[in-house]
């Protein structure tokens, strides 16, 4: 069955991509999920604050950042255990250096990547094939969240430095 993604703000449907459905089995943090097929998806175009991660092979322990727990909770409440639409760029830029699939998530007609920026749980972040995104929509969402001083954007910008993982 051919799956087609709806036209929603934030992404460019004219760029070559794949669309498929999956169930979000678990939310790892505010910008990374595991699907029911055990695939790790890193949300393209955003960076959410980190949560505490214990040291493991190849990675050092990392401390939690402000609003990291809240970003994870917001994504968990929205999509964990639910069927989502994944939009993945075609070609070599479909994965990051950790082997995670880079993609967009649509749930109930909304692009979750963009919604997390609008709600102040993430900031725009250039990673992978940015042609798939309408980055202006992400910058506009960030500007609105900053003006409203919500969540992550309530922190002084000089102290709001997120690690990119």
mmCIF file of the C-alpha atoms, coordinates in Angstrom:
data_MODEL
# 
_entry.id   MODEL 
# 
loop_
_atom_site.group_PDB 
_atom_site.id 
_atom_site.type_symbol 
_atom_site.label_atom_id 
_atom_site.label_alt_id 
_atom_site.label_comp_id 
_atom_site.label_asym_id 
_atom_site.label_entity_id 
_atom_site.label_seq_id 
_atom_site.pdbx_PDB_ins_code 
_atom_site.Cartn_x 
_atom_site.Cartn_y 
_atom_site.Cartn_z 
_atom_site.occupancy 
_atom_site.B_iso_or_equiv 
_atom_site.pdbx_formal_charge 
_atom_site.auth_seq_id 
_atom_site.auth_comp_id 
_atom_site.auth_asym_id 
_atom_site.auth_atom_id 
_atom_site.pdbx_PDB_model_num 
ATOM 1   C CA . UNK A 1 1   ? 0.000  0.000  0.000  1.00 0.00 ? 1   UNK A CA 1 
ATOM 2   C CA . UNK A 1 2   ? 1.349  3.404  -1.000 1.00 0.00 ? 2   UNK A CA 1 
ATOM 3   C CA . UNK A 1 3   ? 1.483  5.846  1.899  1.00 0.00 ? 3   UNK A CA 1 
ATOM 4   C CA . UNK A 1 4   ? 1.363  9.545  1.116  1.00 0.00 ? 4   UNK A CA 1 
ATOM 5   C CA . UNK A 1 5   ? 2.280  12.261 3.572  1.00 0.00 ? 5   UNK A CA 1 
ATOM 6   C CA . UNK A 1 6   ? -0.073 15.205 3.958  1.00 0.00 ? 6   UNK A CA 1 
ATOM 7   C CA . UNK A 1 7   ? 1.046  18.696 3.009  1.00 0.00 ? 7   UNK A CA 1 
ATOM 8   C CA . UNK A 1 8   ? 1.838  20.416 6.289  1.00 0.00 ? 8   UNK A CA 1 
ATOM 9   C CA . UNK A 1 9   ? 3.993  23.443 7.113  1.00 0.00 ? 9   UNK A CA 1 
ATOM 10  C CA . UNK A 1 10  ? 7.651  22.732 7.722  1.00 0.00 ? 10  UNK A CA 1 
ATOM 11  C CA . UNK A 1 11  ? 8.606  20.284 4.997  1.00 0.00 ? 11  UNK A CA 1 
ATOM 12  C CA . UNK A 1 12  ? 9.229  20.252 1.273  1.00 0.00 ? 12  UNK A CA 1 
ATOM 13  C CA . UNK A 1 13  ? 7.392  17.375 -0.413 1.00 0.00 ? 13  UNK A CA 1 
ATOM 14  C CA . UNK A 1 14  ? 9.159  17.978 -3.754 1.00 0.00 ? 14  UNK A CA 1 
ATOM 15  C CA . UNK A 1 15  ? 12.477 16.604 -2.383 1.00 0.00 ? 15  UNK A CA 1 
ATOM 16  C CA . UNK A 1 16  ? 12.941 12.833 -2.927 1.00 0.00 ? 16  UNK A CA 1 
ATOM 17  C CA . UNK A 1 17  ? 11.758 11.009 0.182  1.00 0.00 ? 17  UNK A CA 1 
ATOM 18  C CA . UNK A 1 18  ? 10.219 7.818  1.504  1.00 0.00 ? 18  UNK A CA 1 
ATOM 19  C CA . UNK A 1 19  ? 7.039  7.714  3.559  1.00 0.00 ? 19  UNK A CA 1 
ATOM 20  C CA . UNK A 1 20  ? 6.062  4.857  5.838  1.00 0.00 ? 20  UNK A CA 1 
ATOM 21  C CA . UNK A 1 21  ? 4.060  4.197  8.957  1.00 0.00 ? 21  UNK A CA 1 
ATOM 22  C CA . UNK A 1 22  ? 5.406  2.885  12.239 1.00 0.00 ? 22  UNK A CA 1 
ATOM 23  C CA . UNK A 1 23  ? 4.414  2.777  15.880 1.00 0.00 ? 23  UNK A CA 1 
ATOM 24  C CA . UNK A 1 24  ? 6.475  4.864  18.274 1.00 0.00 ? 24  UNK A CA 1 
ATOM 25  C CA . UNK A 1 25  ? 7.509  2.191  20.769 1.00 0.00 ? 25  UNK A CA 1 
ATOM 26  C CA . UNK A 1 26  ? 9.555  4.456  23.011 1.00 0.00 ? 26  UNK A CA 1 
ATOM 27  C CA . UNK A 1 27  ? 10.737 8.061  23.220 1.00 0.00 ? 27  UNK A CA 1 
ATOM 28  C CA . UNK A 1 28  ? 14.445 8.173  24.064 1.00 0.00 ? 28  UNK A CA 1 
ATOM 29  C CA . UNK A 1 29  ? 14.602 11.955 24.469 1.00 0.00 ? 29  UNK A CA 1 
ATOM 30  C CA . UNK A 1 30  ? 13.087 15.108 22.979 1.00 0.00 ? 30  UNK A CA 1 
ATOM 31  C CA . UNK A 1 31  ? 14.436 14.459 19.483 1.00 0.00 ? 31  UNK A CA 1 
ATOM 32  C CA . UNK A 1 32  ? 14.930 10.673 19.250 1.00 0.00 ? 32  UNK A CA 1 
ATOM 33  C CA . UNK A 1 33  ? 12.509 7.733  19.248 1.00 0.00 ? 33  UNK A CA 1 
ATOM 34  C CA . UNK A 1 34  ? 12.497 3.949  18.767 1.00 0.00 ? 34  UNK A CA 1 
ATOM 35  C CA . UNK A 1 35  ? 9.884  2.388  16.502 1.00 0.00 ? 35  UNK A CA 1 
ATOM 36  C CA . UNK A 1 36  ? 8.122  -0.934 16.900 1.00 0.00 ? 36  UNK A CA 1 
ATOM 37  C CA . UNK A 1 37  ? 10.618 -2.255 14.327 1.00 0.00 ? 37  UNK A CA 1 
ATOM 38  C CA . UNK A 1 38  ? 13.492 -1.286 16.676 1.00 0.00 ? 38  UNK A CA 1 
ATOM 39  C CA . UNK A 1 39  ? 14.610 1.504  14.332 1.00 0.00 ? 39  UNK A CA 1 
ATOM 40  C CA . UNK A 1 40  ? 16.053 4.607  15.996 1.00 0.00 ? 40  UNK A CA 1 
ATOM 41  C CA . UNK A 1 41  ? 14.719 7.826  14.469 1.00 0.00 ? 41  UNK A CA 1 
ATOM 42  C CA . UNK A 1 42  ? 16.482 11.169 15.059 1.00 0.00 ? 42  UNK A CA 1 
ATOM 43  C CA . UNK A 1 43  ? 14.076 14.015 14.326 1.00 0.00 ? 43  UNK A CA 1 
ATOM 44  C CA . UNK A 1 44  ? 15.498 15.996 11.432 1.00 0.00 ? 44  UNK A CA 1 
ATOM 45  C CA . UNK A 1 45  ? 15.953 19.749 11.705 1.00 0.00 ? 45  UNK A CA 1 
ATOM 46  C CA . UNK A 1 46  ? 15.729 20.116 15.477 1.00 0.00 ? 46  UNK A CA 1 
ATOM 47  C CA . UNK A 1 47  ? 17.838 19.777 18.600 1.00 0.00 ? 47  UNK A CA 1 
ATOM 48  C CA . UNK A 1 48  ? 16.133 19.233 21.948 1.00 0.00 ? 48  UNK A CA 1 
ATOM 49  C CA . UNK A 1 49  ? 17.877 19.603 25.313 1.00 0.00 ? 49  UNK A CA 1 
ATOM 50  C CA . UNK A 1 50  ? 19.615 16.442 26.503 1.00 0.00 ? 50  UNK A CA 1 
ATOM 51  C CA . UNK A 1 51  ? 18.391 14.276 29.360 1.00 0.00 ? 51  UNK A CA 1 
ATOM 52  C CA . UNK A 1 52  ? 20.798 12.477 31.709 1.00 0.00 ? 52  UNK A CA 1 
ATOM 53  C CA . UNK A 1 53  ? 22.546 9.583  29.961 1.00 0.00 ? 53  UNK A CA 1 
ATOM 54  C CA . UNK A 1 54  ? 24.744 7.064  31.764 1.00 0.00 ? 54  UNK A CA 1 
ATOM 55  C CA . UNK A 1 55  ? 28.131 6.267  30.271 1.00 0.00 ? 55  UNK A CA 1 
ATOM 56  C CA . UNK A 1 56  ? 28.091 3.393  27.786 1.00 0.00 ? 56  UNK A CA 1 
ATOM 57  C CA . UNK A 1 57  ? 30.399 1.966  25.166 1.00 0.00 ? 57  UNK A CA 1 
ATOM 58  C CA . UNK A 1 58  ? 31.747 4.777  23.018 1.00 0.00 ? 58  UNK A CA 1 
ATOM 59  C CA . UNK A 1 59  ? 29.932 7.562  24.900 1.00 0.00 ? 59  UNK A CA 1 
ATOM 60  C CA . UNK A 1 60  ? 30.650 9.434  28.112 1.00 0.00 ? 60  UNK A CA 1 
ATOM 61  C CA . UNK A 1 61  ? 28.061 10.179 30.771 1.00 0.00 ? 61  UNK A CA 1 
ATOM 62  C CA . UNK A 1 62  ? 26.115 13.345 29.987 1.00 0.00 ? 62  UNK A CA 1 
ATOM 63  C CA . UNK A 1 63  ? 24.252 15.641 32.347 1.00 0.00 ? 63  UNK A CA 1 
ATOM 64  C CA . UNK A 1 64  ? 20.693 16.756 31.797 1.00 0.00 ? 64  UNK A CA 1 
ATOM 65  C CA . UNK A 1 65  ? 20.066 20.167 30.236 1.00 0.00 ? 65  UNK A CA 1 
ATOM 66  C CA . UNK A 1 66  ? 17.248 22.535 31.182 1.00 0.00 ? 66  UNK A CA 1 
ATOM 67  C CA . UNK A 1 67  ? 13.924 21.435 29.684 1.00 0.00 ? 67  UNK A CA 1 
ATOM 68  C CA . UNK A 1 68  ? 15.327 18.082 28.523 1.00 0.00 ? 68  UNK A CA 1 
ATOM 69  C CA . UNK A 1 69  ? 12.945 16.074 30.713 1.00 0.00 ? 69  UNK A CA 1 
ATOM 70  C CA . UNK A 1 70  ? 10.025 18.277 29.663 1.00 0.00 ? 70  UNK A CA 1 
ATOM 71  C CA . UNK A 1 71  ? 10.886 17.899 25.953 1.00 0.00 ? 71  UNK A CA 1 
ATOM 72  C CA . UNK A 1 72  ? 10.955 14.110 26.306 1.00 0.00 ? 72  UNK A CA 1 
ATOM 73  C CA . UNK A 1 73  ? 7.647  14.167 28.214 1.00 0.00 ? 73  UNK A CA 1 
ATOM 74  C CA . UNK A 1 74  ? 5.976  16.330 25.554 1.00 0.00 ? 74  UNK A CA 1 
ATOM 75  C CA . UNK A 1 75  ? 7.019  13.960 22.752 1.00 0.00 ? 75  UNK A CA 1 
ATOM 76  C CA . UNK A 1 76  ? 6.113  10.891 24.859 1.00 0.00 ? 76  UNK A CA 1 
ATOM 77  C CA . UNK A 1 77  ? 2.639  12.245 25.625 1.00 0.00 ? 77  UNK A CA 1 
ATOM 78  C CA . UNK A 1 78  ? 2.036  13.049 21.967 1.00 0.00 ? 78  UNK A CA 1 
ATOM 79  C CA . UNK A 1 79  ? 3.214  9.905  20.143 1.00 0.00 ? 79  UNK A CA 1 
ATOM 80  C CA . UNK A 1 80  ? 4.441  7.020  22.323 1.00 0.00 ? 80  UNK A CA 1 
ATOM 81  C CA . UNK A 1 81  ? 2.441  3.880  21.568 1.00 0.00 ? 81  UNK A CA 1 
ATOM 82  C CA . UNK A 1 82  ? 0.762  5.521  18.584 1.00 0.00 ? 82  UNK A CA 1 
ATOM 83  C CA . UNK A 1 83  ? 1.011  5.046  14.839 1.00 0.00 ? 83  UNK A CA 1 
ATOM 84  C CA . UNK A 1 84  ? 3.035  7.792  13.187 1.00 0.00 ? 84  UNK A CA 1 
ATOM 85  C CA . UNK A 1 85  ? 4.017  8.725  9.666  1.00 0.00 ? 85  UNK A CA 1 
ATOM 86  C CA . UNK A 1 86  ? 7.773  8.810  9.004  1.00 0.00 ? 86  UNK A CA 1 
ATOM 87  C CA . UNK A 1 87  ? 9.240  10.894 6.190  1.00 0.00 ? 87  UNK A CA 1 
ATOM 88  C CA . UNK A 1 88  ? 12.850 9.974  5.459  1.00 0.00 ? 88  UNK A CA 1 
ATOM 89  C CA . UNK A 1 89  ? 15.131 11.591 2.870  1.00 0.00 ? 89  UNK A CA 1 
ATOM 90  C CA . UNK A 1 90  ? 16.301 9.285  0.102  1.00 0.00 ? 90  UNK A CA 1 
ATOM 91  C CA . UNK A 1 91  ? 20.006 8.811  -0.436 1.00 0.00 ? 91  UNK A CA 1 
ATOM 92  C CA . UNK A 1 92  ? 23.155 8.923  1.574  1.00 0.00 ? 92  UNK A CA 1 
ATOM 93  C CA . UNK A 1 93  ? 21.990 11.537 4.091  1.00 0.00 ? 93  UNK A CA 1 
ATOM 94  C CA . UNK A 1 94  ? 19.253 9.377  5.561  1.00 0.00 ? 94  UNK A CA 1 
ATOM 95  C CA . UNK A 1 95  ? 21.408 8.488  8.606  1.00 0.00 ? 95  UNK A CA 1 
ATOM 96  C CA . UNK A 1 96  ? 23.576 10.376 11.085 1.00 0.00 ? 96  UNK A CA 1 
ATOM 97  C CA . UNK A 1 97  ? 27.025 9.440  12.388 1.00 0.00 ? 97  UNK A CA 1 
ATOM 98  C CA . UNK A 1 98  ? 25.442 7.216  15.065 1.00 0.00 ? 98  UNK A CA 1 
ATOM 99  C CA . UNK A 1 99  ? 23.493 5.235  12.459 1.00 0.00 ? 99  UNK A CA 1 
ATOM 100 C CA . UNK A 1 100 ? 20.135 6.722  13.444 1.00 0.00 ? 100 UNK A CA 1 
ATOM 101 C CA . UNK A 1 101 ? 17.610 7.312  10.685 1.00 0.00 ? 101 UNK A CA 1 
ATOM 102 C CA . UNK A 1 102 ? 17.019 11.041 10.171 1.00 0.00 ? 102 UNK A CA 1 
ATOM 103 C CA . UNK A 1 103 ? 13.383 11.825 9.597  1.00 0.00 ? 103 UNK A CA 1 
ATOM 104 C CA . UNK A 1 104 ? 10.274 13.861 10.017 1.00 0.00 ? 104 UNK A CA 1 
ATOM 105 C CA . UNK A 1 105 ? 7.336  12.612 12.077 1.00 0.00 ? 105 UNK A CA 1 
ATOM 106 C CA . UNK A 1 106 ? 3.750  13.476 11.281 1.00 0.00 ? 106 UNK A CA 1 
ATOM 107 C CA . UNK A 1 107 ? 1.068  12.647 13.823 1.00 0.00 ? 107 UNK A CA 1 
ATOM 108 C CA . UNK A 1 108 ? -2.559 13.695 13.485 1.00 0.00 ? 108 UNK A CA 1 
ATOM 109 C CA . UNK A 1 109 ? -1.649 15.972 10.582 1.00 0.00 ? 109 UNK A CA 1 
ATOM 110 C CA . UNK A 1 110 ? 1.051  17.876 12.483 1.00 0.00 ? 110 UNK A CA 1 
ATOM 111 C CA . UNK A 1 111 ? 4.781  17.829 11.839 1.00 0.00 ? 111 UNK A CA 1 
ATOM 112 C CA . UNK A 1 112 ? 6.116  16.956 15.293 1.00 0.00 ? 112 UNK A CA 1 
ATOM 113 C CA . UNK A 1 113 ? 9.591  18.318 14.505 1.00 0.00 ? 113 UNK A CA 1 
ATOM 114 C CA . UNK A 1 114 ? 8.087  21.777 13.952 1.00 0.00 ? 114 UNK A CA 1 
ATOM 115 C CA . UNK A 1 115 ? 5.615  21.487 16.844 1.00 0.00 ? 115 UNK A CA 1 
ATOM 116 C CA . UNK A 1 116 ? 8.452  20.858 19.318 1.00 0.00 ? 116 UNK A CA 1 
ATOM 117 C CA . UNK A 1 117 ? 10.073 24.141 18.234 1.00 0.00 ? 117 UNK A CA 1 
ATOM 118 C CA . UNK A 1 118 ? 6.721  25.990 18.415 1.00 0.00 ? 118 UNK A CA 1 
ATOM 119 C CA . UNK A 1 119 ? 6.173  24.732 21.980 1.00 0.00 ? 119 UNK A CA 1 
ATOM 120 C CA . UNK A 1 120 ? 9.673  25.737 23.071 1.00 0.00 ? 120 UNK A CA 1 
ATOM 121 C CA . UNK A 1 121 ? 11.022 22.191 23.536 1.00 0.00 ? 121 UNK A CA 1 
ATOM 122 C CA . UNK A 1 122 ? 13.606 22.279 20.720 1.00 0.00 ? 122 UNK A CA 1 
ATOM 123 C CA . UNK A 1 123 ? 15.489 24.651 18.492 1.00 0.00 ? 123 UNK A CA 1 
ATOM 124 C CA . UNK A 1 124 ? 16.163 24.464 14.747 1.00 0.00 ? 124 UNK A CA 1 
ATOM 125 C CA . UNK A 1 125 ? 19.293 22.446 14.021 1.00 0.00 ? 125 UNK A CA 1 
ATOM 126 C CA . UNK A 1 126 ? 20.951 21.718 10.708 1.00 0.00 ? 126 UNK A CA 1 
ATOM 127 C CA . UNK A 1 127 ? 21.718 18.020 10.474 1.00 0.00 ? 127 UNK A CA 1 
ATOM 128 C CA . UNK A 1 128 ? 21.520 15.823 7.395  1.00 0.00 ? 128 UNK A CA 1 
ATOM 129 C CA . UNK A 1 129 ? 19.511 16.654 4.278  1.00 0.00 ? 129 UNK A CA 1 
ATOM 130 C CA . UNK A 1 130 ? 18.025 20.036 5.120  1.00 0.00 ? 130 UNK A CA 1 
ATOM 131 C CA . UNK A 1 131 ? 16.435 20.297 1.648  1.00 0.00 ? 131 UNK A CA 1 
ATOM 132 C CA . UNK A 1 132 ? 13.553 18.231 3.024  1.00 0.00 ? 132 UNK A CA 1 
ATOM 133 C CA . UNK A 1 133 ? 12.723 21.041 5.463  1.00 0.00 ? 133 UNK A CA 1 
ATOM 134 C CA . UNK A 1 134 ? 11.249 24.459 4.973  1.00 0.00 ? 134 UNK A CA 1 
ATOM 135 C CA . UNK A 1 135 ? 13.711 25.986 7.419  1.00 0.00 ? 135 UNK A CA 1 
ATOM 136 C CA . UNK A 1 136 ? 11.897 29.359 7.318  1.00 0.00 ? 136 UNK A CA 1 
ATOM 137 C CA . UNK A 1 137 ? 8.909  27.708 9.053  1.00 0.00 ? 137 UNK A CA 1 
ATOM 138 C CA . UNK A 1 138 ? 11.254 26.471 11.786 1.00 0.00 ? 138 UNK A CA 1 
ATOM 139 C CA . UNK A 1 139 ? 12.880 29.884 12.224 1.00 0.00 ? 139 UNK A CA 1 
ATOM 140 C CA . UNK A 1 140 ? 9.427  31.539 12.397 1.00 0.00 ? 140 UNK A CA 1 
ATOM 141 C CA . UNK A 1 141 ? 8.316  29.014 15.043 1.00 0.00 ? 141 UNK A CA 1 
ATOM 142 C CA . UNK A 1 142 ? 11.481 29.707 17.027 1.00 0.00 ? 142 UNK A CA 1 
ATOM 143 C CA . UNK A 1 143 ? 10.909 33.471 16.836 1.00 0.00 ? 143 UNK A CA 1 
ATOM 144 C CA . UNK A 1 144 ? 7.338  33.061 18.139 1.00 0.00 ? 144 UNK A CA 1 
ATOM 145 C CA . UNK A 1 145 ? 8.498  30.812 21.011 1.00 0.00 ? 145 UNK A CA 1 
ATOM 146 C CA . UNK A 1 146 ? 11.283 33.262 21.892 1.00 0.00 ? 146 UNK A CA 1 
ATOM 147 C CA . UNK A 1 147 ? 8.866  36.223 21.855 1.00 0.00 ? 147 UNK A CA 1 
ATOM 148 C CA . UNK A 1 148 ? 6.489  34.305 24.143 1.00 0.00 ? 148 UNK A CA 1 
ATOM 149 C CA . UNK A 1 149 ? 9.421  33.161 26.330 1.00 0.00 ? 149 UNK A CA 1 
ATOM 150 C CA . UNK A 1 150 ? 8.032  29.638 26.598 1.00 0.00 ? 150 UNK A CA 1 
ATOM 151 C CA . UNK A 1 151 ? 9.925  26.668 28.018 1.00 0.00 ? 151 UNK A CA 1 
ATOM 152 C CA . UNK A 1 152 ? 13.464 26.516 26.597 1.00 0.00 ? 152 UNK A CA 1 
ATOM 153 C CA . UNK A 1 153 ? 13.084 30.085 25.329 1.00 0.00 ? 153 UNK A CA 1 
ATOM 154 C CA . UNK A 1 154 ? 12.463 31.423 28.823 1.00 0.00 ? 154 UNK A CA 1 
ATOM 155 C CA . UNK A 1 155 ? 16.196 30.890 29.499 1.00 0.00 ? 155 UNK A CA 1 
ATOM 156 C CA . UNK A 1 156 ? 18.652 33.695 28.785 1.00 0.00 ? 156 UNK A CA 1 
ATOM 157 C CA . UNK A 1 157 ? 19.995 32.922 25.250 1.00 0.00 ? 157 UNK A CA 1 
ATOM 158 C CA . UNK A 1 158 ? 23.586 33.285 26.487 1.00 0.00 ? 158 UNK A CA 1 
ATOM 159 C CA . UNK A 1 159 ? 22.981 30.325 28.828 1.00 0.00 ? 159 UNK A CA 1 
ATOM 160 C CA . UNK A 1 160 ? 20.879 28.309 26.366 1.00 0.00 ? 160 UNK A CA 1 
ATOM 161 C CA . UNK A 1 161 ? 23.605 26.312 24.678 1.00 0.00 ? 161 UNK A CA 1 
ATOM 162 C CA . UNK A 1 162 ? 22.492 22.823 23.725 1.00 0.00 ? 162 UNK A CA 1 
ATOM 163 C CA . UNK A 1 163 ? 24.779 19.910 23.010 1.00 0.00 ? 163 UNK A CA 1 
ATOM 164 C CA . UNK A 1 164 ? 24.113 18.276 19.679 1.00 0.00 ? 164 UNK A CA 1 
ATOM 165 C CA . UNK A 1 165 ? 23.896 14.505 20.073 1.00 0.00 ? 165 UNK A CA 1 
# 
